[in-house]
Amino acid sequence: MSRVAIVGGGIGGLTAALLLSQQGQEVTLFERAPQVGGRVAFEEEGAYRVDRGPTIVLLPDMLLATLEEGGMPAESIELLHCDPLYRIHFKSGRTLTKVDGVEEQAAEIDKSYPGEGKGFIRFMNEMSRLFPLGKAAFLEQDFKARKDFFSLKNLSLMARLKAFKSLRSAVGQYFHSEELKDAYSLQSLYIGGAPFRTPGIYTMLPYAEQAFGIWMIKGGYGELPRIMVKELERRGVRIQTNTEVESLLVSEGRCRGVVIQGTDLSFDAVIYNGDFPHLEGLLPQGTGKQGFSFPAGMQSKTKFQPSSGCVLIYVGAARRWEESLTHQFFLPESLDDSLKDLFDRNLIPDKPSYYVFNPVALDDSAAPPGESVLYFLVPVPNKGLIDWNAVTGPLVDKVLADAEARGYPGLAAKTVWRKVRTPEDAENDGMYGGGSFGIAPVLSQSGVFRPQPKPYNIDGLYAAGASVHPGGGVPIVMQGARLAVQELMKEMNTHD
């Protein structure tokens, strides 16, 4: 049995604890906040409770399979299937409802965009062959060296996945309408990337939501860490909240423990689950100059590009909107122009896009009878040099007024509770640069160029989280934790 410390209790850390304890390892998890869960948490006020961060469950089979590998049966959580998946409201007045089924979706597209359904069918047919290959090659493998990534087989697959185009250009080959190009590339916003910058390999996202559905957890995504903690505590895993790890103990090329309140605590291995760029600050000064090499693409933390940020608006309202789906997107006249303000000019868009989560549409128990909790996510730059105290109020007012006009009549009059979080709050919570999704999913920070589950040539030190390969999104982060645990166990077994 090995003694493993996990630094950070986000979903990656909790997943690692689950997998390690299932294999009989002795695990202690340290979390600096009062509760675990990281980005996956609740905002609560009286009778109102709504998810703070992630709301959309993609790749449910990956999530459930990881839990089952960690010894938790699939029925530990209740997944609710969203059908329709979601609705997109365009400023032109058109709407596109995404529904289950390829033929059904093609017919839905043809209602508003005659003749475009065949392009969607072609996209789904081509991606149905490529997705399993991409999943096996890029989501289920880590990359210890450039040659592992740039094999002839992978290069051929990347070309077929249009990895060297942008996501928007890649889907643009299937549609003529600019609105449809937006509808099938805005998924990069799920991971904090611009459709025109995120590599085309992320066509796997719009494919996956159509092929495997969009889901939500009954009670909210924030239930997931609570359920995991209950199981970990049952197994005797030690979880210490309000406990900050000050540094890591590293000597002779090996991580040997952590330092807490000036006290050295010895462990056989450490998994780091904070935002990855912060890990460098925990290593002894000069560690990088003592013969340890960094993997391809990794330099000092100052070189990492944070993802975009979010202004998040939480609302409790004394009414329900029967026409509203669980998930909805509201887009401006030009999503491309709006996002160029954000990603190219580091400005809050004058005409912002936003997403609305309305859980009572699917889970009647998500709010008191006759009432709603709503969650508005507005993509904005990361913290940068913006004066969030000055700009947040006008932005929130603009978004809520637009939502009232386009889908939530009477919203202002029926609002009982409201809370707002900004990239400044995100940075204070430990999110690198105030970005909401870890480091940005650009080509230079993807695949082999992203920090790996074993990030340094330091034995006994591993990493998991949104900024670590294979990337962001809860099931993907769980898969990254799985890769980190596999590396740890392989190394431990070799030493034994």
C-alpha positions as a printed NumPy array, in Angstrom:
array([[  0.   ,   0.   ,   0.   ],
       [  1.246,   3.481,  -0.941],
       [  0.471,   6.718,   0.854],
       [ -0.756,   9.321,  -1.631],
       [ -1.467,  13.011,  -1.049],
       [ -3.895,  14.81 ,  -3.331],
       [ -3.507,  18.585,  -3.428],
       [ -6.882,  20.063,  -4.338],
       [-10.372,  18.643,  -4.065],
       [-11.837,  19.489,  -7.447],
       [-13.454,  16.778,  -9.54 ],
       [-10.018,  15.632, -10.716],
       [ -8.767,  15.22 ,  -7.155],
       [-11.93 ,  13.472,  -5.993],
       [-11.808,  11.101,  -8.964],
       [ -8.164,  10.276,  -8.271],
       [ -9.032,   9.605,  -4.615],
       [-11.873,   7.327,  -5.68 ],
       [ -9.717,   5.315,  -8.087],
       [ -6.748,   5.037,  -5.709],
       [ -8.817,   4.04 ,  -2.676],
       [-10.58 ,   1.419,  -4.795],
       [ -7.121,  -0.069,  -5.431],
       [ -6.333,  -0.162,  -1.715],
       [ -4.058,   2.887,  -1.531],
       [ -4.026,   5.156,   1.526],
       [ -5.219,   8.579,   0.39 ],
       [ -5.245,  11.985,   2.074],
       [ -6.833,  14.902,   0.228],
       [ -5.999,  18.522,   1.091],
       [ -8.32 ,  21.346,  -0.004],
       [ -7.708,  24.988,   0.834],
       [-11.413,  25.973,   0.538],
       [-14.073,  25.14 ,   3.133],
       [-15.576,  22.53 ,   0.789],
       [-14.409,  20.253,  -2.023],
       [-15.717,  20.254,  -5.585],
       [-13.787,  23.149,  -7.096],
       [-15.717,  24.526, -10.061],
       [-18.496,  21.994,  -9.391],
       [-20.443,  23.538,  -6.527],
       [-23.708,  25.257,  -5.64 ],
       [-24.714,  28.864,  -5.057],
       [-27.389,  28.893,  -2.346],
       [-29.667,  31.5  ,  -0.804],
       [-32.609,  30.457,   1.33 ],
       [-34.834,  28.136,  -0.705],
       [-32.826,  28.773,  -3.879],
       [-29.971,  26.57 ,  -5.012],
       [-28.326,  26.493,  -8.439],
       [-25.096,  25.158,  -9.898],
       [-22.191,  27.573,  -9.61 ],
       [-20.175,  26.257, -12.56 ],
       [-20.759,  23.365, -14.985],
       [-24.361,  22.517, -15.835],
       [-24.242,  20.488, -19.069],
       [-23.328,  16.807, -18.811],
       [-21.653,  15.568, -22.007],
       [-20.197,  12.085, -22.572],
       [-22.302,  10.476, -19.824],
       [-20.843,   7.027, -20.519],
       [-17.32 ,   8.32 , -19.797],
       [-18.465,   9.88 , -16.52 ],
       [-20.329,   6.773, -15.378],
       [-17.567,   4.388, -16.486],
       [-14.982,   6.316, -14.454],
       [-17.211,   6.234, -11.367],
       [-17.757,   2.495, -11.832],
       [-14.014,   1.909, -12.16 ],
       [-13.713,   3.739,  -8.845],
       [-16.205,   1.339,  -7.266],
       [-19.337,   3.494,  -7.476],
       [-22.275,   1.912,  -9.349],
       [-23.815,   3.907, -12.207],
       [-27.033,   4.332, -10.225],
       [-25.1  ,   6.402,  -7.64 ],
       [-26.195,   9.472,  -9.595],
       [-29.405,  10.099, -11.508],
       [-28.873,  11.526, -14.975],
       [-31.774,  13.306, -16.677],
       [-31.81 ,  13.276, -20.473],
       [-32.444,  16.635, -22.14 ],
       [-34.604,  16.247, -25.23 ],
       [-34.732,  18.71 , -26.874],
       [-31.031,  19.104, -26.179],
       [-31.192,  22.907, -26.229],
       [-32.426,  25.872, -28.227],
       [-30.412,  28.615, -29.898],
       [-32.02 ,  32.033, -30.307],
       [-30.561,  34.106, -33.144],
       [-30.957,  37.873, -33.286],
       [-32.581,  37.443, -36.71 ],
       [-35.58 ,  36.003, -34.871],
       [-34.898,  32.46 , -36.068],
       [-34.421,  29.687, -33.543],
       [-32.751,  26.318, -33.908],
       [-33.863,  23.572, -31.56 ],
       [-31.375,  20.728, -31.214],
       [-33.184,  17.418, -30.843],
       [-32.289,  13.756, -30.45 ],
       [-31.779,  11.711, -33.61 ],
       [-29.806,  12.524, -36.757],
       [-32.739,  12.402, -39.197],
       [-34.929,  14.313, -36.742],
       [-32.269,  17.007, -36.354],
       [-31.783,  17.283, -40.111],
       [-35.526,  17.826, -40.502],
       [-35.441,  20.472, -37.758],
       [-32.602,  22.28 , -39.554],
       [-34.465,  22.195, -42.868],
       [-37.467,  23.969, -41.285],
       [-35.492,  27.193, -40.888],
       [-32.619,  26.541, -43.289],
       [-34.016,  24.667, -46.307],
       [-31.562,  22.227, -47.841],
       [-28.987,  22.476, -45.029],
       [-30.033,  19.252, -43.302],
       [-27.998,  17.145, -45.726],
       [-24.802,  18.912, -44.62 ],
       [-25.586,  17.998, -41.023],
       [-26.143,  14.337, -41.985],
       [-22.797,  14.332, -43.802],
       [-21.1  ,  15.804, -40.706],
       [-22.588,  13.158, -38.428],
       [-21.756,  10.299, -40.799],
       [-18.136,  11.368, -41.168],
       [-17.678,  12.036, -37.457],
       [-19.277,   8.722, -36.462],
       [-16.223,   7.029, -37.992],
       [-13.691,   9.554, -36.669],
       [-14.922,  10.096, -33.107],
       [-14.041,   6.611, -31.741],
       [-10.567,   6.927, -33.283],
       [-10.078,  10.424, -31.866],
       [-11.334,   9.392, -28.441],
       [ -8.9  ,   6.463, -28.289],
       [ -5.955,   8.451, -29.671],
       [ -6.347,  11.789, -27.881],
       [ -8.625,  11.387, -24.848],
       [ -7.536,   7.997, -23.563],
       [ -3.757,   8.38 , -24.004],
       [ -1.188,  10.671, -22.486],
       [  1.939,  11.764, -24.34 ],
       [  5.322,  11.371, -22.729],
       [  7.171,  12.563, -25.836],
       [  6.516,  14.406, -29.068],
       [  6.981,  11.231, -31.091],
       [  4.096,   9.579, -29.241],
       [  1.813,  12.363, -30.435],
       [  3.2  ,  12.972, -33.908],
       [  3.04 ,   9.385, -35.113],
       [  2.058,   8.86 , -38.742],
       [ -1.227,   7.327, -37.568],
       [ -2.052,  10.336, -35.365],
       [ -1.025,  12.848, -38.052],
       [ -3.345,  11.138, -40.519],
       [ -6.169,  11.177, -37.979],
       [ -5.563,  14.844, -37.119],
       [ -5.778,  15.707, -40.818],
       [ -9.095,  13.862, -41.094],
       [-10.341,  15.66 , -37.966],
       [ -9.222,  18.98 , -39.512],
       [ -7.029,  19.69 , -36.502],
       [ -5.074,  22.349, -38.374],
       [ -8.169,  24.366, -39.204],
       [-10.223,  26.262, -36.655],
       [-13.364,  24.631, -35.322],
       [-15.513,  27.211, -37.128],
       [-13.709,  26.585, -40.429],
       [-13.992,  22.829, -39.957],
       [-17.776,  22.858, -39.446],
       [-18.077,  25.561, -42.09 ],
       [-17.421,  22.89 , -44.714],
       [-20.81 ,  21.337, -43.923],
       [-23.042,  24.433, -43.819],
       [-23.72 ,  27.552, -45.899],
       [-25.615,  29.536, -43.263],
       [-23.507,  31.641, -40.897],
       [-26.05 ,  30.914, -38.158],
       [-25.553,  27.166, -38.573],
       [-21.782,  27.599, -38.526],
       [-22.269,  29.362, -35.184],
       [-24.632,  26.642, -33.931],
       [-22.073,  23.896, -34.576],
       [-18.95 ,  25.714, -33.367],
       [-20.109,  27.61 , -30.256],
       [-19.332,  24.417, -28.289],
       [-15.735,  25.663, -27.954],
       [-17.164,  28.144, -25.443],
       [-17.864,  25.155, -23.156],
       [-14.084,  24.96 , -22.623],
       [-13.235,  28.657, -22.824],
       [-12.056,  28.816, -26.43 ],
       [-13.015,  30.887, -29.465],
       [-14.575,  28.96 , -32.379],
       [-12.152,  30.684, -34.753],
       [ -9.091,  29.778, -32.637],
       [ -9.939,  26.382, -31.175],
       [ -8.46 ,  23.54 , -33.289],
       [-10.796,  21.646, -35.605],
       [-10.156,  18.451, -33.629],
       [-12.805,  19.829, -31.264],
       [-15.453,  18.961, -33.876],
       [-15.677,  16.011, -31.502],
       [-17.703,  18.296, -29.174],
       [-20.678,  19.153, -31.438],
       [-20.65 ,  15.554, -32.634],
       [-20.652,  14.125, -29.1  ],
       [-23.569,  16.204, -27.856],
       [-25.687,  15.017, -30.796],
       [-24.511,  11.392, -30.742],
       [-24.624,  10.792, -26.971],
       [-27.06 ,  13.456, -25.85 ],
       [-27.017,  16.27 , -23.349],
       [-27.864,  15.458, -19.766],
       [-28.109,  17.045, -16.347],
       [-27.728,  15.534, -12.895],
       [-30.94 ,  15.49 , -10.881],
       [-30.428,  17.999,  -8.112],
       [-27.628,  19.711, -10.056],
       [-24.014,  18.992, -10.988],
       [-23.067,  20.11 ,  -7.48 ],
       [-24.483,  16.807,  -6.226],
       [-21.594,  14.92 ,  -7.851],
       [-18.841,  15.944,  -5.392],
       [-21.199,  15.41 ,  -2.455],
       [-21.923,  11.852,  -3.581],
       [-18.22 ,  11.166,  -4.178],
       [-17.241,  12.543,  -0.759],
       [-19.809,  10.342,   0.967],
       [-18.256,   7.264,  -0.65 ],
       [-14.678,   8.395,   0.093],
       [-15.486,   9.006,   3.743],
       [-17.105,   5.576,   3.95 ],
       [-13.785,   4.109,   2.787],
       [-11.765,   6.045,   5.338],
       [-10.145,   8.501,   2.927],
       [ -8.996,  11.542,   4.905],
       [-10.338,  14.83 ,   3.498],
       [ -8.888,  17.954,   5.1  ],
       [-10.616,  21.178,   4.048],
       [ -9.43 ,  24.691,   4.981],
       [ -5.931,  23.272,   4.555],
       [ -3.497,  24.928,   2.168],
       [ -0.433,  23.089,   0.892],
       [  2.433,  25.596,   1.013],
       [  4.981,  23.649,  -1.005],
       [  6.013,  20.19 ,  -2.178],
       [  8.947,  18.212,  -0.831],
       [ 11.253,  17.29 ,  -3.715],
       [ 14.698,  15.748,  -3.43 ],
       [ 16.877,  13.54 ,  -5.617],
       [ 14.381,  13.67 ,  -8.472],
       [ 11.408,  12.523,  -6.422],
       [  8.408,  14.185,  -4.794],
       [  8.338,  12.986,  -1.197],
       [  5.438,  14.855,   0.351],
       [  3.899,  18.225,   1.148],
       [  4.456,  21.111,   3.535],
       [  1.472,  22.388,   5.544],
       [  1.823,  25.196,   8.106],
       [  5.585,  24.752,   8.013],
       [  5.381,  21.018,   8.773],
       [  6.795,  18.398,   6.401],
       [  4.374,  15.531,   5.749],
       [  5.822,  12.482,   4.036],
       [  3.984,  10.667,   1.209],
       [  4.97 ,   8.162,  -1.451],
       [  3.345,  10.21 ,  -4.218],
       [  1.465,  13.472,  -4.786],
       [ -1.264,  14.312,  -7.289],
       [ -1.737,  18.033,  -7.881],
       [ -5.306,  19.127,  -8.712],
       [ -5.156,  22.907,  -8.676],
       [ -4.998,  24.949, -11.891],
       [ -1.769,  23.624, -13.368],
       [  0.199,  26.904, -13.793],
       [  0.116,  27.308,  -9.994],
       [  2.041,  24.045,  -9.494],
       [  5.364,  25.647, -10.345],
       [  5.022,  27.92 ,  -7.309],
       [  4.864,  24.88 ,  -5.   ],
       [  8.101,  23.362,  -6.272],
       [ 11.359,  24.146,  -4.445],
       [ 13.137,  27.11 ,  -5.985],
       [ 15.439,  26.047,  -8.79 ],
       [ 13.837,  22.616,  -9.192],
       [ 13.587,  23.147, -12.929],
       [ 17.343,  23.723, -13.063],
       [ 18.326,  20.56 , -11.22 ],
       [ 18.297,  18.198, -14.162],
       [ 14.542,  17.974, -14.567],
       [ 13.244,  18.622, -18.052],
       [  9.86 ,  19.949, -19.051],
       [  7.785,  18.14 , -21.679],
       [  7.366,  19.605, -25.132],
       [  5.553,  22.914, -25.12 ],
       [  5.823,  23.564, -21.387],
       [  7.667,  26.571, -20.073],
       [  7.249,  28.887, -17.133],
       [  3.712,  29.478, -15.878],
       [  3.907,  33.032, -17.248],
       [  3.772,  31.517, -20.748],
       [  0.43 ,  29.786, -20.321],
       [ -2.579,  31.453, -21.91 ],
       [ -5.66 ,  31.383, -19.658],
       [ -9.031,  30.469, -21.104],
       [-11.751,  33.058, -21.411],
       [-13.633,  34.082, -18.31 ],
       [-17.316,  34.289, -17.427],
       [-19.66 ,  36.656, -15.738],
       [-22.128,  34.343, -14.01 ],
       [-25.536,  35.611, -12.904],
       [-27.636,  33.529, -10.509],
       [-31.316,  34.392, -10.16 ],
       [-34.183,  33.152,  -8.008],
       [-37.531,  34.153,  -9.528],
       [-41.134,  33.903,  -8.352],
       [-42.456,  32.375, -11.584],
       [-41.796,  29.686, -14.178],
       [-41.38 ,  30.092, -17.923],
       [-43.151,  27.143, -19.505],
       [-41.702,  27.683, -22.998],
       [-38.104,  27.72 , -21.789],
       [-35.928,  24.637, -22.208],
       [-33.326,  23.522, -19.676],
       [-30.484,  24.869, -21.827],
       [-30.716,  27.878, -24.15 ],
       [-28.257,  30.094, -26.009],
       [-28.972,  33.684, -27.024],
       [-26.715,  35.05 , -29.769],
       [-26.157,  38.606, -31.074],
       [-26.329,  39.685, -34.735],
       [-22.813,  38.371, -35.305],
       [-21.393,  35.864, -32.851],
       [-18.099,  36.021, -34.732],
       [-17.769,  39.805, -34.275],
       [-18.842,  39.583, -30.622],
       [-16.259,  36.912, -29.837],
       [-13.511,  38.776, -31.701],
       [-14.061,  41.652, -29.262],
       [-13.571,  39.148, -26.446],
       [-10.703,  36.997, -27.734],
       [ -8.793,  39.342, -30.066],
       [ -9.297,  42.72 , -28.406],
       [ -9.774,  41.609, -24.79 ],
       [-12.932,  43.697, -24.541],
       [-16.31 ,  42.928, -23.069],
       [-18.472,  42.598, -26.192],
       [-20.889,  45.451, -26.754],
       [-23.37 ,  42.814, -27.959],
       [-22.654,  39.777, -25.786],
       [-23.785,  36.204, -26.297],
       [-25.015,  34.283, -23.275],
       [-26.263,  30.886, -22.116],
       [-29.215,  30.266, -19.766],
       [-29.695,  27.22 , -17.528],
       [-33.272,  26.702, -16.361],
       [-33.224,  23.413, -14.407],
       [-36.93 ,  23.388, -13.43 ],
       [-37.763,  22.689, -17.089],
       [-36.536,  19.13 , -16.484],
       [-36.242,  18.8  , -12.706],
       [-39.389,  20.139, -11.051],
       [-37.722,  19.929,  -7.625],
       [-34.915,  22.353,  -8.626],
       [-36.853,  25.328,  -7.151],
       [-39.867,  25.866,  -4.87 ],
       [-43.278,  25.232,  -6.499],
       [-44.124,  27.908,  -9.064],
       [-40.618,  29.415,  -8.848],
       [-37.381,  29.146, -10.816],
       [-33.659,  29.321, -10.39 ],
       [-31.834,  30.616, -13.451],
       [-28.153,  30.713, -14.31 ],
       [-26.814,  33.092, -16.955],
       [-23.288,  32.581, -18.299],
       [-21.801,  35.482, -20.269],
       [-18.433,  34.807, -21.982],
       [-16.006,  37.646, -21.217],
       [-12.22 ,  38.076, -21.183],
       [-10.282,  36.555, -18.3  ],
       [ -9.375,  38.898, -15.471],
       [ -6.79 ,  40.915, -17.407],
       [ -6.739,  44.634, -16.623],
       [-10.512,  45.146, -16.628],
       [-12.099,  47.057, -13.731],
       [-14.787,  44.503, -12.923],
       [-16.39 ,  46.733, -10.293],
       [-17.095,  49.308, -12.986],
       [-18.183,  47.097, -15.874],
       [-20.091,  44.239, -14.258],
       [-23.28 ,  46.093, -13.28 ],
       [-24.01 ,  47.55 , -16.741],
       [-23.203,  44.204, -18.4  ],
       [-25.54 ,  42.282, -16.077],
       [-28.338,  44.797, -16.642],
       [-27.891,  44.561, -20.428],
       [-27.96 ,  40.744, -20.459],
       [-30.984,  40.436, -18.179],
       [-32.915,  43.061, -20.172],
       [-32.122,  41.197, -23.39 ],
       [-33.19 ,  37.877, -21.824],
       [-36.447,  39.433, -20.66 ],
       [-37.18 ,  40.724, -24.168],
       [-36.238,  37.498, -25.977],
       [-37.347,  34.659, -23.72 ],
       [-38.11 ,  35.513, -20.092],
       [-40.946,  38.078, -19.967],
       [-41.436,  39.616, -16.543],
       [-37.973,  38.551, -15.361],
       [-37.083,  41.82 , -13.601],
       [-40.383,  42.083, -11.733],
       [-40.257,  38.454, -10.611],
       [-36.612,  38.401,  -9.5  ],
       [-36.352,  37.666,  -5.775],
       [-32.635,  36.874,  -5.445],
       [-29.627,  37.707,  -7.591],
       [-25.915,  37.072,  -7.245],
       [-23.054,  37.72 ,  -9.658],
       [-19.569,  36.232, -10.022],
       [-16.808,  37.715, -12.187],
       [-13.355,  36.623, -13.415],
       [-11.945,  38.462, -10.402],
       [-13.882,  36.086,  -8.137],
       [-12.633,  33.176, -10.24 ],
       [ -9.025,  34.263,  -9.775],
       [ -9.554,  34.622,  -6.032],
       [-10.803,  31.021,  -6.042],
       [ -7.546,  29.865,  -7.636],
       [ -8.534,  29.82 , -11.305],
       [ -5.473,  30.78 , -13.323],
       [ -5.687,  34.32 , -14.685],
       [ -9.396,  34.466, -13.889],
       [-10.111,  32.054, -16.753],
       [-13.075,  29.824, -16.003],
       [-11.871,  26.733, -17.865],
       [ -8.164,  26.31 , -17.075],
       [ -5.645,  27.145, -19.777],
       [ -7.044,  28.002, -23.221],
       [ -7.736,  25.167, -25.699],
       [ -5.522,  26.615, -28.446],
       [ -3.31 ,  24.449, -30.658],
       [ -0.153,  25.363, -28.714],
       [ -1.813,  24.111, -25.488],
       [ -3.461,  20.939, -26.823],
       [ -2.358,  17.322, -27.047],
       [  1.354,  16.923, -26.377],
       [  1.639,  20.691, -25.849],
       [ -0.658,  20.571, -22.823],
       [  0.677,  19.637, -19.381],
       [  0.55 ,  15.857, -19.054],
       [ -0.647,  13.68 , -16.142],
       [  3.035,  13.195, -15.284],
       [  4.089,  16.769, -16.017],
       [  7.75 ,  16.839, -14.971],
       [ 10.61 ,  14.381, -14.826],
       [  9.982,  14.14 , -11.097],
       [  9.019,  10.7  ,  -9.855],
       [  5.99 ,  10.582,  -7.586],
       [  4.459,  13.835,  -8.905],
       [  1.323,  13.811, -11.066],
       [ -1.355,  16.282, -12.109],
       [ -5.042,  16.317, -12.987],
       [ -7.554,  19.052, -13.737],
       [ -8.966,  21.257, -16.482],
       [ -5.51 ,  22.582, -17.44 ],
       [ -4.004,  19.101, -17.787],
       [ -4.338,  16.763, -20.782],
       [ -6.845,  15.75 , -22.078],
       [ -8.553,  19.02 , -21.038],
       [-11.668,  20.604, -19.565],
       [-15.242,  19.47 , -19.027],
       [-16.126,  17.253, -16.071],
       [-16.005,  13.806, -17.769],
       [-12.754,  14.778, -19.544],
       [-11.201,  15.967, -16.259],
       [-12.225,  12.645, -14.703],
       [-10.548,  10.851, -17.589],
       [ -7.391,  12.932, -16.979],
       [ -7.414,  11.898, -13.304],
       [ -7.701,   8.293, -14.473],
       [ -4.587,   8.731, -16.644],
       [ -2.713,  10.274, -13.686],
       [ -3.647,   7.33 , -11.436],
       [ -2.566,   4.863, -14.119],
       [  0.85 ,   6.558, -14.32 ],
       [  1.157,   6.593, -10.532],
       [  0.3  ,   2.903, -10.16 ],
       [  2.634,   1.932, -12.991],
       [  5.495,   3.773, -11.309],
       [  4.687,   2.351,  -7.884],
       [  4.539,  -1.195,  -9.263],
       [  7.873,  -0.684, -11.008],
       [  9.494,   0.476,  -7.765],
       [  7.987,  -2.444,  -5.862]])
